[in-house]
């Protein structure tokens, strides 16, 4: 039977809403929508680019716990309340994903907290040894 386990970051949102930051399901890793909160100290920048960087720091740490890197990401979804906030994030996203580009989607939608300017969700495939 394939391994299935949850990875948590300690975010109060995980406990309050009832979800895991990521689920490892065999060779697949599904990372929940991750916002710009620094979950260790529960702060969030007002700057969308800094939020994108923090999203990716959290995602990178979760993927590492699952045995992956950003290079193993096969799908990424960017969720933003404001379309015009996406382009300023492109250099950050390109720096992290351009070497092994995943399939990607950007969607304009409301987020759970008005301080959130971007949410990033990824799916990765764990490398076979």
N, CA, C and O atoms as a printed pandas DataFrame, in Angstrom:
     atom_number atom_name residue_name chain_id  residue_number  x_coord  y_coord  z_coord
0              1         N          UNK        A               1    0.842   -1.181    0.000
1              2        CA          UNK        A               1    0.000    0.000    0.000
2              3         C          UNK        A               1    0.891    1.251    0.000
3              4         O          UNK        A               1    1.913    1.292    0.686
4              5         N          UNK        A               2    0.501    2.251   -0.762
5              6        CA          UNK        A               2    1.285    3.484   -0.862
6              7         C          UNK        A               2    1.227    4.269    0.442
7              8         O          UNK        A               2    0.211    4.300    1.136
8              9         N          UNK        A               3    2.356    4.902    0.745
9             10        CA          UNK        A               3    2.446    5.754    1.925
10            11         C          UNK        A               3    1.488    6.925    1.787
11            12         O          UNK        A               3    1.388    7.522    0.715
12            13         N          UNK        A               4    0.782    7.261    2.864
13            14        CA          UNK        A               4   -0.032    8.469    2.925
14            15         C          UNK        A               4    0.190    9.093    4.290
15            16         O          UNK        A               4   -0.073    8.476    5.323
16            17         N          UNK        A               5    0.680   10.330    4.279
17            18        CA          UNK        A               5    0.899   11.012    5.553
18            19         C          UNK        A               5    0.707   12.504    5.376
19            20         O          UNK        A               5    0.882   13.054    4.288
20            21         N          UNK        A               6    0.346   13.138    6.470
21            22        CA          UNK        A               6    0.123   14.583    6.473
22            23         C          UNK        A               6    1.354   15.291    7.005
23            24         O          UNK        A               6    2.045   14.786    7.889
24            25         N          UNK        A               7    1.620   16.467    6.455
25            26        CA          UNK        A               7    2.691   17.342    6.935
26            27         C          UNK        A               7    2.028   18.621    7.414
27            28         O          UNK        A               7    1.220   19.217    6.702
28            29         N          UNK        A               8    2.368   19.032    8.604
29            30        CA          UNK        A               8    1.792   20.262    9.180
30            31         C          UNK        A               8    2.909   21.257    9.472
31            32         O          UNK        A               8    4.044   20.870    9.748
32            33         N          UNK        A               9    2.570   22.546    9.408
33            34        CA          UNK        A               9    3.555   23.593    9.683
34            35         C          UNK        A               9    3.350   24.236   11.042
35            36         O          UNK        A               9    4.189   25.016   11.491
36            37         N          UNK        A              10    2.242   23.918   11.703
37            38        CA          UNK        A              10    1.937   24.573   12.966
38            39         C          UNK        A              10    1.106   25.827   12.781
39            40         O          UNK        A              10    0.819   26.525   13.754
40            41         N          UNK        A              11    0.717   26.124   11.562
41            42        CA          UNK        A              11   -0.150   27.266   11.306
42            43         C          UNK        A              11   -1.459   27.084   12.062
43            44         O          UNK        A              11   -2.041   26.000   12.030
44            45         N          UNK        A              12   -1.931   28.126   12.744
45            46        CA          UNK        A              12   -3.222   27.984   13.422
46            47         C          UNK        A              12   -4.369   27.729   12.438
47            48         O          UNK        A              12   -5.391   27.157   12.815
48            49         N          UNK        A              13   -4.204   28.147   11.187
49            50        CA          UNK        A              13   -5.237   27.895   10.191
50            51         C          UNK        A              13   -5.448   26.392    9.987
51            52         O          UNK        A              13   -6.580   25.944    9.811
52            53         N          UNK        A              14   -4.367   25.619   10.009
53            54        CA          UNK        A              14   -4.478   24.175    9.810
54            55         C          UNK        A              14   -5.379   23.559   10.879
55            56         O          UNK        A              14   -6.235   22.727   10.579
56            57         N          UNK        A              15   -5.178   23.976   12.121
57            58        CA          UNK        A              15   -5.978   23.453   13.233
58            59         C          UNK        A              15   -7.408   23.980   13.175
59            60         O          UNK        A              15   -8.357   23.212   13.332
60            61         N          UNK        A              16   -7.571   25.273   12.951
61            62        CA          UNK        A              16   -8.897   25.890   12.968
62            63         C          UNK        A              16   -9.788   25.388   11.837
63            64         O          UNK        A              16  -10.989   25.199   12.030
64            65         N          UNK        A              17   -9.210   25.172   10.663
65            66        CA          UNK        A              17   -9.999   24.783    9.499
66            67         C          UNK        A              17  -10.041   23.263    9.338
67            68         O          UNK        A              17  -11.012   22.717    8.815
68            69         N          UNK        A              18   -8.980   22.578    9.791
69            70        CA          UNK        A              18   -8.945   21.111    9.716
70            71         C          UNK        A              18   -8.322   20.585    8.437
71            72         O          UNK        A              18   -8.933   19.789    7.724
72            73         N          UNK        A              19   -7.101   21.030    8.145
73            74        CA          UNK        A              19   -6.402   20.539    6.959
74            75         C          UNK        A              19   -4.915   20.422    7.269
75            76         O          UNK        A              19   -4.435   20.914    8.290
76            77         N          UNK        A              20   -4.203   19.766    6.372
77            78        CA          UNK        A              20   -2.747   19.637    6.482
78            79         C          UNK        A              20   -2.110   20.559    5.453
79            80         O          UNK        A              20   -2.691   20.804    4.396
80            81         N          UNK        A              21   -0.937   21.064    5.749
81            82        CA          UNK        A              21   -0.207   21.891    4.782
82            83         C          UNK        A              21    0.091   21.084    3.526
83            84         O          UNK        A              21    0.048   21.606    2.412
84            85         N          UNK        A              22    0.393   19.801    3.722
85            86        CA          UNK        A              22    0.650   18.935    2.574
86            87         C          UNK        A              22    0.238   17.512    2.914
87            88         O          UNK        A              22    0.164   17.118    4.078
88            89         N          UNK        A              23   -0.028   16.757    1.856
89            90        CA          UNK        A              23   -0.289   15.330    2.000
90            91         C          UNK        A              23    0.642   14.610    1.032
91            92         O          UNK        A              23    0.674   14.897   -0.165
92            93         N          UNK        A              24    1.399   13.665    1.587
93            94        CA          UNK        A              24    2.232   12.781    0.774
94            95         C          UNK        A              24    1.388   11.551    0.503
95            96         O          UNK        A              24    0.907   10.897    1.428
96            97         N          UNK        A              25    1.212   11.245   -0.772
97            98        CA          UNK        A              25    0.407   10.089   -1.180
98            99         C          UNK        A              25    1.222    9.300   -2.191
99           100         O          UNK        A              25    1.174    9.560   -3.394
100          101         N          UNK        A              26    1.974    8.326   -1.676
101          102        CA          UNK        A              26    2.890    7.575   -2.532
102          103         C          UNK        A              26    3.976    8.501   -3.050
103          104         O          UNK        A              26    4.687    9.125   -2.262
104          105         N          UNK        A              27    4.113    8.598   -4.371
105          106        CA          UNK        A              27    5.150    9.468   -4.926
106          107         C          UNK        A              27    4.630   10.883   -5.208
107          108         O          UNK        A              27    5.358   11.710   -5.758
108          109         N          UNK        A              28    3.399   11.159   -4.840
109          110        CA          UNK        A              28    2.802   12.478   -5.060
110          111         C          UNK        A              28    2.774   13.285   -3.765
111          112         O          UNK        A              28    2.547   12.752   -2.679
112          113         N          UNK        A              29    3.012   14.581   -3.913
113          114        CA          UNK        A              29    2.939   15.497   -2.772
114          115         C          UNK        A              29    2.008   16.632   -3.172
115          116         O          UNK        A              29    2.246   17.323   -4.163
116          117         N          UNK        A              30    0.963   16.816   -2.405
117          118        CA          UNK        A              30   -0.032   17.853   -2.665
118          119         C          UNK        A              30    0.103   18.902   -1.562
119          120         O          UNK        A              30   -0.174   18.623   -0.396
120          121         N          UNK        A              31    0.527   20.105   -1.935
121          122        CA          UNK        A              31    0.720   21.178   -0.957
122          123         C          UNK        A              31   -0.482   22.115   -1.032
123          124         O          UNK        A              31   -0.811   22.642   -2.095
124          125         N          UNK        A              32   -1.124   22.311    0.104
125          126        CA          UNK        A              32   -2.283   23.197    0.189
126          127         C          UNK        A              32   -1.913   24.613   -0.203
127          128         O          UNK        A              32   -0.740   24.989   -0.207
128          129         N          UNK        A              33   -2.934   25.393   -0.533
129          130        CA          UNK        A              33   -2.716   26.807   -0.793
130          131         C          UNK        A              33   -1.954   27.422    0.370
131          132         O          UNK        A              33   -2.358   27.305    1.527
132          133         N          UNK        A              34   -0.854   28.075    0.050
133          134        CA          UNK        A              34    0.052   28.625    1.060
134          135         C          UNK        A              34    0.142   30.130    0.846
135          136         O          UNK        A              34    0.437   30.596   -0.254
136          137         N          UNK        A              35   -0.112   30.874    1.900
137          138        CA          UNK        A              35   -0.099   32.334    1.802
138          139         C          UNK        A              35    1.208   32.900    2.330
139          140         O          UNK        A              35    2.106   32.157    2.725
140          141         N          UNK        A              36    1.303   34.205    2.332
141          142        CA          UNK        A              36    2.527   34.884    2.734
142          143         C          UNK        A              36    2.747   35.007    4.219
143          144         O          UNK        A              36    3.656   35.723    4.639
144          145         N          UNK        A              37    1.951   34.337    5.035
145          146        CA          UNK        A              37    2.177   34.371    6.479
146          147         C          UNK        A              37    3.457   33.619    6.827
147          148         O          UNK        A              37    3.717   32.538    6.297
148          149         N          UNK        A              38    4.240   34.191    7.707
149          150        CA          UNK        A              38    5.335   33.470    8.353
150          151         C          UNK        A              38    4.674   32.780    9.537
151          152         O          UNK        A              38    4.420   33.416   10.560
152          153         N          UNK        A              39    4.398   31.502    9.412
153          154        CA          UNK        A              39    3.601   30.793   10.407
154          155         C          UNK        A              39    4.295   30.676   11.761
155          156         O          UNK        A              39    3.630   30.457   12.774
156          157         N          UNK        A              40    5.603   30.815   11.796
157          158        CA          UNK        A              40    6.327   30.729   13.080
158          159         C          UNK        A              40    5.977   31.916   13.974
159          160         O          UNK        A              40    5.881   31.776   15.193
160          161         N          UNK        A              41    5.787   33.079   13.363
161          162        CA          UNK        A              41    5.505   34.278   14.160
162          163         C          UNK        A              41    4.188   34.951   13.770
163          164         O          UNK        A              41    3.847   36.006   14.305
164          165         N          UNK        A              42    3.449   34.341   12.838
165          166        CA          UNK        A              42    2.137   34.796   12.374
166          167         C          UNK        A              42    2.131   36.278   11.975
167          168         O          UNK        A              42    1.282   37.063   12.399
168          169         N          UNK        A              43    3.116   36.620   11.141
169          170        CA          UNK        A              43    3.140   37.956   10.555
170          171         C          UNK        A              43    3.029   37.803    9.041
171          172         O          UNK        A              43    3.306   36.740    8.485
172          173         N          UNK        A              44    2.618   38.891    8.388
173          174        CA          UNK        A              44    2.502   38.890    6.938
174          175         C          UNK        A              44    2.879   40.288    6.442
175          176         O          UNK        A              44    2.448   41.296    7.002
176          177         N          UNK        A              45    3.672   40.327    5.406
177          178        CA          UNK        A              45    4.097   41.592    4.807
178          179         C          UNK        A              45    2.931   42.227    4.064
179          180         O          UNK        A              45    1.992   41.541    3.659
180          181         N          UNK        A              46    2.999   43.527    3.893
181          182        CA          UNK        A              46    2.020   44.232    3.062
182          183         C          UNK        A              46    2.375   44.148    1.584
183          184         O          UNK        A              46    1.557   44.495    0.732
184          185         N          UNK        A              47    3.585   43.690    1.267
185          186        CA          UNK        A              47    4.097   43.677   -0.100
186          187         C          UNK        A              47    3.855   42.323   -0.757
187          188         O          UNK        A              47    4.244   41.289   -0.214
188          189         N          UNK        A              48    3.214   42.325   -1.925
189          190        CA          UNK        A              48    2.879   41.075   -2.603
190          191         C          UNK        A              48    4.122   40.273   -2.993
191          192         O          UNK        A              48    4.094   39.043   -2.947
192          193         N          UNK        A              49    5.201   40.940   -3.373
193          194        CA          UNK        A              49    6.426   40.228   -3.761
194          195         C          UNK        A              49    7.034   39.535   -2.538
195          196         O          UNK        A              49    7.473   38.389   -2.627
196          197         N          UNK        A              50    7.057   40.221   -1.416
197          198        CA          UNK        A              50    7.556   39.595   -0.183
198          199         C          UNK        A              50    6.648   38.441    0.233
199          200         O          UNK        A              50    7.129   37.428    0.741
200          201         N          UNK        A              51    5.346   38.583    0.024
201          202        CA          UNK        A              51    4.436   37.481    0.334
202          203         C          UNK        A              51    4.725   36.276   -0.560
203          204         O          UNK        A              51    4.712   35.137   -0.093
204          205         N          UNK        A              52    4.985   36.525   -1.841
205          206        CA          UNK        A              52    5.309   35.419   -2.754
206          207         C          UNK        A              52    6.577   34.696   -2.289
207          208         O          UNK        A              52    6.634   33.467   -2.300
208          209         N          UNK        A              53    7.580   35.458   -1.887
209          210        CA          UNK        A              53    8.822   34.849   -1.368
210          211         C          UNK        A              53    8.530   33.991   -0.141
211          212         O          UNK        A              53    9.048   32.880   -0.027
212          213         N          UNK        A              54    7.702   34.497    0.783
213          214        CA          UNK        A              54    7.388   33.739    1.994
214          215         C          UNK        A              54    6.583   32.485    1.652
215          216         O          UNK        A              54    6.814   31.427    2.235
216          217         N          UNK        A              55    5.648   32.593    0.719
217          218        CA          UNK        A              55    4.909   31.402    0.270
218          219         C          UNK        A              55    5.886   30.314   -0.157
219          220         O          UNK        A              55    5.766   29.156    0.243
220          221         N          UNK        A              56    6.852   30.710   -0.975
221          222        CA          UNK        A              56    7.799   29.733   -1.520
222          223         C          UNK        A              56    8.768   29.216   -0.463
223          224         O          UNK        A              56    9.208   28.070   -0.552
224          225         N          UNK        A              57    9.114   30.028    0.536
225          226        CA          UNK        A              57    9.943   29.512    1.646
226          227         C          UNK        A              57    9.185   28.411    2.382
227          228         O          UNK        A              57    9.748   27.360    2.690
228          229         N          UNK        A              58    7.911   28.655    2.661
229          230        CA          UNK        A              58    7.103   27.655    3.356
230          231         C          UNK        A              58    6.947   26.407    2.502
231          232         O          UNK        A              58    7.117   25.291    2.994
232          233         N          UNK        A              59    6.624   26.587    1.234
233          234        CA          UNK        A              59    6.452   25.444    0.331
234          235         C          UNK        A              59    7.742   24.653    0.205
235          236         O          UNK        A              59    7.716   23.423    0.240
236          237         N          UNK        A              60    8.876   25.341    0.059
237          238        CA          UNK        A              60   10.166   24.653   -0.061
238          239         C          UNK        A              60   10.434   23.800    1.187
239          240         O          UNK        A              60   10.906   22.669    1.066
240          241         N          UNK        A              61   10.140   24.326    2.381
241          242        CA          UNK        A              61   10.375   23.583    3.623
242          243         C          UNK        A              61    9.469   22.351    3.706
243          244         O          UNK        A              61    9.907   21.282    4.132
244          245         N          UNK        A              62    8.222   22.503    3.305
245          246        CA          UNK        A              62    7.283   21.379    3.331
246          247         C          UNK        A              62    7.705   20.310    2.324
247          248         O          UNK        A              62    7.681   19.117    2.627
248          249         N          UNK        A              63    8.088   20.745    1.132
249          250        CA          UNK        A              63    8.554   19.780    0.129
250          251         C          UNK        A              63    9.793   19.032    0.623
251          252         O          UNK        A              63    9.918   17.827    0.403
252          253         N          UNK        A              64   10.702   19.736    1.284
253          254        CA          UNK        A              64   11.902   19.080    1.817
254          255         C          UNK        A              64   11.515   17.998    2.820
255          256         O          UNK        A              64   12.092   16.910    2.824
256          257         N          UNK        A              65   10.540   18.302    3.665
257          258        CA          UNK        A              65   10.082   17.296    4.634
258          259         C          UNK        A              65    9.481   16.077    3.925
259          260         O          UNK        A              65    9.513   14.964    4.451
260          261         N          UNK        A              66    8.942   16.299    2.742
261          262        CA          UNK        A              66    8.353   15.210    1.961
262          263         C          UNK        A              66    9.377   14.507    1.070
263          264         O          UNK        A              66    9.048   13.520    0.413
264          265         N          UNK        A              67   10.621   15.007    1.043
265          266        CA          UNK        A              67   11.654   14.398    0.210
266          267         C          UNK        A              67   11.724   14.972   -1.192
267          268         O          UNK        A              67   12.185   14.301   -2.116
268          269         N          UNK        A              68   11.268   16.215   -1.361
269          270        CA          UNK        A              68   11.242   16.871   -2.670
270          271         C          UNK        A              68   11.935   18.227   -2.630
271          272         O          UNK        A              68   12.328   18.719   -1.572
272          273         N          UNK        A              69   12.071   18.809   -3.807
273          274        CA          UNK        A              69   12.516   20.197   -3.944
274          275         C          UNK        A              69   11.535   20.898   -4.884
275          276         O          UNK        A              69   10.619   20.273   -5.419
276          277         N          UNK        A              70   11.733   22.177   -5.075
277          278        CA          UNK        A              70   10.899   22.909   -6.030
278          279         C          UNK        A              70   11.060   22.357   -7.446
279          280         O          UNK        A              70   10.153   22.498   -8.267
280          281         N          UNK        A              71   12.185   21.740   -7.741
281          282        CA          UNK        A              71   12.402   21.144   -9.061
282          283         C          UNK        A              71   11.479   19.942   -9.308
283          284         O          UNK        A              71   11.319   19.511  -10.449
284          285         N          UNK        A              72   10.877   19.406   -8.249
285          286        CA          UNK        A              72    9.966   18.271   -8.377
286          287         C          UNK        A              72    8.508   18.704   -8.559
287          288         O          UNK        A              72    7.626   17.862   -8.728
288          289         N          UNK        A              73    8.259   20.005   -8.524
289          290        CA          UNK        A              73    6.894   20.517   -8.682
290          291         C          UNK        A              73    6.458   20.316  -10.136
291          292         O          UNK        A              73    7.160   20.710  -11.067
292          293         N          UNK        A              74    5.294   19.699  -10.312
293          294        CA          UNK        A              74    4.764   19.468  -11.655
294          295         C          UNK        A              74    3.579   20.381  -11.970
295          296         O          UNK        A              74    3.222   20.552  -13.136
296          297         N          UNK        A              75    2.969   20.964  -10.942
297          298        CA          UNK        A              75    1.807   21.833  -11.129
298          299         C          UNK        A              75    1.820   22.913  -10.072
299          300         O          UNK        A              75    2.046   22.633   -8.894
300          301         N          UNK        A              76    1.577   24.160  -10.488
301          302        CA          UNK        A              76    1.483   25.267   -9.542
302          303         C          UNK        A              76    0.250   26.093   -9.880
303          304         O          UNK        A              76   -0.084   26.300  -11.047
304          305         N          UNK        A              77   -0.413   26.558   -8.833
305          306        CA          UNK        A              77   -1.580   27.428   -8.995
306          307         C          UNK        A              77   -1.334   28.695   -8.190
307          308         O          UNK        A              77   -0.992   28.645   -7.008
308          309         N          UNK        A              78   -1.512   29.828   -8.852
309          310        CA          UNK        A              78   -1.356   31.134   -8.215
310          311         C          UNK        A              78   -2.739   31.748   -8.066
311          312         O          UNK        A              78   -3.470   31.883   -9.048
312          313         N          UNK        A              79   -3.095   32.114   -6.863
313          314        CA          UNK        A              79   -4.393   32.720   -6.581
314          315         C          UNK        A              79   -4.152   34.125   -6.042
315          316         O          UNK        A              79   -3.433   34.303   -5.059
316          317         N          UNK        A              80   -4.746   35.110   -6.678
317          318        CA          UNK        A              80   -4.551   36.506   -6.268
318          319         C          UNK        A              80   -5.872   37.257   -6.324
319          320         O          UNK        A              80   -6.651   37.068   -7.258
320          321         N          UNK        A              81   -6.132   38.099   -5.345
321          322        CA          UNK        A              81   -7.336   38.929   -5.395
322          323         C          UNK        A              81   -7.253   40.031   -6.457
323          324         O          UNK        A              81   -8.274   40.470   -6.986
324          325         N          UNK        A              82   -6.027   40.471   -6.761
325          326        CA          UNK        A              82   -5.852   41.579   -7.713
326          327         C          UNK        A              82   -4.947   41.155   -8.863
327          328         O          UNK        A              82   -3.773   40.848   -8.654
328          329         N          UNK        A              83   -5.484   41.138  -10.054
329          330        CA          UNK        A              83   -4.750   40.738  -11.266
330          331         C          UNK        A              83   -3.433   41.501  -11.399
331          332         O          UNK        A              83   -2.409   40.923  -11.763
332          333         N          UNK        A              84   -3.465   42.798  -11.104
333          334        CA          UNK        A              84   -2.273   43.636  -11.291
334          335         C          UNK        A              84   -1.137   43.304  -10.323
335          336         O          UNK        A              84   -0.017   43.777  -10.519
336          337         N          UNK        A              85   -1.391   42.515   -9.298
337          338        CA          UNK        A              85   -0.327   42.106   -8.370
338          339         C          UNK        A              85    0.486   40.925   -8.898
339          340         O          UNK        A              85    1.539   40.604   -8.347
340          341         N          UNK        A              86    0.004   40.276   -9.963
341          342        CA          UNK        A              86    0.700   39.079  -10.435
342          343         C          UNK        A              86    2.027   39.409  -11.126
343          344         O          UNK        A              86    3.046   38.800  -10.800
344          345         N          UNK        A              87    2.042   40.329  -12.044
345          346        CA          UNK        A              87    3.262   40.613  -12.799
346          347         C          UNK        A              87    4.450   41.010  -11.917
347          348         O          UNK        A              87    5.567   40.581  -12.207
348          349         N          UNK        A              88    4.271   41.808  -10.852
349          350        CA          UNK        A              88    5.428   42.103  -10.002
350          351         C          UNK        A              88    6.062   40.855   -9.371
351          352         O          UNK        A              88    7.227   40.886   -8.975
352          353         N          UNK        A              89    5.298   39.762   -9.279
353          354        CA          UNK        A              89    5.813   38.513   -8.697
354          355         C          UNK        A              89    6.576   37.663   -9.698
355          356         O          UNK        A              89    7.282   36.737   -9.298
356          357         N          UNK        A              90    6.455   37.949  -10.978
357          358        CA          UNK        A              90    7.072   37.101  -12.000
358          359         C          UNK        A              90    8.556   36.844  -11.782
359          360         O          UNK        A              90    8.987   35.699  -11.918
360          361         N          UNK        A              91    9.368   37.861  -11.446
361          362        CA          UNK        A              91   10.803   37.558  -11.243
362          363         C          UNK        A              91   11.040   36.536  -10.122
363          364         O          UNK        A              91   11.928   35.691  -10.235
364          365         N          UNK        A              92   10.260   36.607   -9.060
365          366        CA          UNK        A              92   10.385   35.645   -7.957
366          367         C          UNK        A              92   10.013   34.250   -8.443
367          368         O          UNK        A              92   10.732   33.284   -8.187
368          369         N          UNK        A              93    8.907   34.151   -9.135
369          370        CA          UNK        A              93    8.425   32.855   -9.604
370          371         C          UNK        A              93    9.391   32.263  -10.622
371          372         O          UNK        A              93    9.677   31.066  -10.591
372          373         N          UNK        A              94    9.887   33.091  -11.513
373          374        CA          UNK        A              94   10.855   32.628  -12.528
374          375         C          UNK        A              94   12.130   32.117  -11.846
375          376         O          UNK        A              94   12.673   31.084  -12.239
376          377         N          UNK        A              95   12.604   32.835  -10.834
377          378        CA          UNK        A              95   13.826   32.420  -10.132
378          379         C          UNK        A              95   13.664   31.036   -9.498
379          380         O          UNK        A              95   14.612   30.251   -9.467
380          381         N          UNK        A              96   12.491   30.744   -9.003
381          382        CA          UNK        A              96   12.269   29.472   -8.311
382          383         C          UNK        A              96   11.859   28.326   -9.232
383          384         O          UNK        A              96   12.112   27.164   -8.915
384          385         N          UNK        A              97   11.226   28.636  -10.374
385          386        CA          UNK        A              97   10.656   27.575  -11.189
386          387         C          UNK        A              97   11.205   27.462  -12.610
387          388         O          UNK        A              97   10.942   26.455  -13.269
388          389         N          UNK        A              98   11.943   28.430  -13.107
389          390        CA          UNK        A              98   12.326   28.434  -14.525
390          391         C          UNK        A              98   13.205   27.254  -14.931
391          392         O          UNK        A              98   13.117   26.795  -16.070
392          393         N          UNK        A              99   14.045   26.754  -14.036
393          394        CA          UNK        A              99   14.960   25.667  -14.400
394          395         C          UNK        A              99   14.201   24.398  -14.792
395          396         O          UNK        A              99   14.591   23.706  -15.732
396          397         N          UNK        A             100   13.131   24.099  -14.080
397          398        CA          UNK        A             100   12.287   22.935  -14.373
398          399         C          UNK        A             100   10.842   23.426  -14.278
399          400         O          UNK        A             100   10.182   23.207  -13.262
400          401         N          UNK        A             101   10.350   24.082  -15.320
401          402        CA          UNK        A             101    9.048   24.742  -15.209
402          403         C          UNK        A             101    7.879   23.770  -15.082
403          404         O          UNK        A             101    7.766   22.817  -15.854
404          405         N          UNK        A             102    7.012   24.018  -14.102
405          406        CA          UNK        A             102    5.808   23.210  -13.949
406          407         C          UNK        A             102    4.674   23.768  -14.810
407          408         O          UNK        A             102    4.767   24.887  -15.316
408          409         N          UNK        A             103    3.620   22.997  -14.972
409          410        CA          UNK        A             103    2.383   23.533  -15.531
410          411         C          UNK        A             103    1.853   24.546  -14.518
411          412         O          UNK        A             103    2.001   24.354  -13.311
412          413         N          UNK        A             104    1.234   25.628  -15.008
413          414        CA          UNK        A             104    0.827   26.691  -14.095
414          415         C          UNK        A             104   -0.502   27.311  -14.489
415          416         O          UNK        A             104   -0.869   27.363  -15.663
416          417         N          UNK        A             105   -1.209   27.780  -13.471
417          418        CA          UNK        A             105   -2.460   28.508  -13.647
418          419         C          UNK        A             105   -2.466   29.687  -12.694
419          420         O          UNK        A             105   -2.019   29.568  -11.553
420          421         N          UNK        A             106   -2.971   30.828  -13.156
421          422        CA          UNK        A             106   -3.196   31.984  -12.290
422          423         C          UNK        A             106   -4.678   32.283  -12.303
423          424         O          UNK        A             106   -5.306   32.329  -13.361
424          425         N          UNK        A             107   -5.230   32.485  -11.130
425          426        CA          UNK        A             107   -6.654   32.778  -11.009
426          427         C          UNK        A             107   -6.853   33.987  -10.118
427          428         O          UNK        A             107   -6.209   34.109   -9.076
428          429         N          UNK        A             108   -7.737   34.873  -10.520
429          430        CA          UNK        A             108   -8.116   36.015   -9.691
430          431         C          UNK        A             108   -9.329   35.592   -8.876
431          432         O          UNK        A             108  -10.352   35.184   -9.425
432          433         N          UNK        A             109   -9.199   35.698   -7.544
433          434        CA          UNK        A             109  -10.291   35.295   -6.662
434          435         C          UNK        A             109  -10.089   35.921   -5.289
435          436         O          UNK        A             109   -9.013   36.437   -4.985
436          437         N          UNK        A             110  -11.109   35.874   -4.479
437          438        CA          UNK        A             110  -10.986   36.345   -3.106
438          439         C          UNK        A             110  -10.197   35.352   -2.271
439          440         O          UNK        A             110  -10.246   34.145   -2.511
440          441         N          UNK        A             111   -9.469   35.867   -1.291
441          442        CA          UNK        A             111   -8.736   35.004   -0.350
442          443         C          UNK        A             111   -9.363   35.160    1.038
443          444         O          UNK        A             111  -10.167   36.065    1.258
444          445         N          UNK        A             112   -8.999   34.286    1.963
445          446        CA          UNK        A             112   -9.663   34.206    3.261
446          447         C          UNK        A             112   -9.450   35.424    4.162
447          448         O          UNK        A             112  -10.268   35.688    5.042
448          449         N          UNK        A             113   -8.374   36.157    3.954
449          450        CA          UNK        A             113   -8.025   37.283    4.827
450          451         C          UNK        A             113   -7.614   38.447    3.923
451          452         O          UNK        A             113   -6.828   38.243    2.997
452          453         N          UNK        A             114   -8.111   39.639    4.155
453          454        CA          UNK        A             114   -7.778   40.764    3.276
454          455         C          UNK        A             114   -6.293   41.120    3.246
455          456         O          UNK        A             114   -5.854   41.815    2.330
456          457         N          UNK        A             115   -5.514   40.665    4.218
457          458        CA          UNK        A             115   -4.060   40.918    4.210
458          459         C          UNK        A             115   -3.340   40.037    3.201
459          460         O          UNK        A             115   -2.221   40.348    2.793
460          461         N          UNK        A             116   -3.971   38.943    2.795
461          462        CA          UNK        A             116   -3.372   37.998    1.854
462          463         C          UNK        A             116   -3.468   38.555    0.442
463          464         O          UNK        A             116   -4.548   38.907   -0.033
464          465         N          UNK        A             117   -2.305   38.628   -0.226
465          466        CA          UNK        A             117   -2.268   39.157   -1.591
466          467         C          UNK        A             117   -1.947   38.092   -2.630
467          468         O          UNK        A             117   -2.129   38.314   -3.828
468          469         N          UNK        A             118   -1.470   36.938   -2.176
469          470        CA          UNK        A             118   -1.188   35.819   -3.073
470          471         C          UNK        A             118   -1.254   34.530   -2.262
471          472         O          UNK        A             118   -0.894   34.490   -1.086
472          473         N          UNK        A             119   -1.719   33.494   -2.922
473          474        CA          UNK        A             119   -1.722   32.152   -2.350
474          475         C          UNK        A             119   -1.176   31.232   -3.437
475          476         O          UNK        A             119   -1.561   31.339   -4.602
476          477         N          UNK        A             120   -0.282   30.333   -3.052
477          478        CA          UNK        A             120    0.344   29.430   -4.012
478          479         C          UNK        A             120    0.116   27.992   -3.560
479          480         O          UNK        A             120    0.327   27.643   -2.399
480          481         N          UNK        A             121   -0.316   27.177   -4.501
481          482        CA          UNK        A             121   -0.576   25.754   -4.251
482          483         C          UNK        A             121    0.244   24.951   -5.258
483          484         O          UNK        A             121    0.298   25.307   -6.435
484          485         N          UNK        A             122    0.876   23.883   -4.811
485          486        CA          UNK        A             122    1.672   23.074   -5.736
486          487         C          UNK        A             122    1.398   21.587   -5.557
487          488         O          UNK        A             122    0.966   21.126   -4.501
488          489         N          UNK        A             123    1.667   20.859   -6.635
489          490        CA          UNK        A             123    1.702   19.403   -6.616
490          491         C          UNK        A             123    3.084   19.004   -7.107
491          492         O          UNK        A             123    3.591   19.558   -8.083
492          493         N          UNK        A             124    3.685   18.046   -6.430
493          494        CA          UNK        A             124    5.025   17.588   -6.798
494          495         C          UNK        A             124    5.026   16.064   -6.886
495          496         O          UNK        A             124    4.136   15.373   -6.392
496          497         N          UNK        A             125    6.067   15.591   -7.538
497          498        CA          UNK        A             125    6.277   14.141   -7.637
498          499         C          UNK        A             125    7.616   13.830   -6.995
499          500         O          UNK        A             125    8.650   14.374   -7.384
500          501         N          UNK        A             126    7.582   12.942   -5.999
501          502        CA          UNK        A             126    8.817   12.595   -5.304
502          503         C          UNK        A             126    9.721   11.796   -6.225
503          504         O          UNK        A             126    9.267   10.899   -6.935
504          505         N          UNK        A             127   11.025   12.134   -6.207
505          506        CA          UNK        A             127   11.958   11.388   -7.071
506          507         C          UNK        A             127   12.060    9.937   -6.616
507          508         O          UNK        A             127   11.997    9.640   -5.423
508          509         N          UNK        A             128   12.216    9.044   -7.581
509          510        CA          UNK        A             128   12.411    7.642   -7.252
510          511         C          UNK        A             128   13.888    7.407   -7.012
511          512         O          UNK        A             128   14.747    7.975   -7.686
512          513         N          UNK        A             129   14.159    6.566   -6.045
513          514        CA          UNK        A             129   15.556    6.303   -5.670
514          515         C          UNK        A             129   16.045    5.059   -6.349
515          516         O          UNK        A             129   17.197    4.667   -6.163
